[in-house]
Amino acid sequence: MARHIRTGDTVVIIAGRDKGKTGRVLRVLTAKDRVVIEGINRVWKHVRPSQRSPQGGRIQKDAPIHMSNVMPLDPATGKGTRVKVEVRDGQKHRVAVKSGTDLGRIGKQ
């Protein structure tokens, strides 16, 4: 399981159509190693008329992107960073490799 990205993180896209953009992680799909990021990888979905959407038509939604194509944003530098795990105060924390900035705890919050 990749622990370097969590729901609510701000990430930088490092590959693909949206390279260079930043966004907030809405969902992490651990089984498929993918993440859904707000405003990134927007696709059109054709919806047929139903109870939920009586009009039908086309809607835009955020599609998942592979986890290897994103990096957490380092708040100190404003750039993407790799993540290492350190034990601080008896608990595991995600830490930016170069700046040493704490990116949050691992485990129950």
Secondary structure, DSSP 8 states (H G I E B T S, - for coil): ---S--TT-EEEE-SSTTTT-EEEEEEEEGGGTEEEETTSSEEEEEE---SS-SS-EEEEEE--EEGGGEEEB-TTTSSB--EEEEEETTEEEEEETTT--EEEESS--
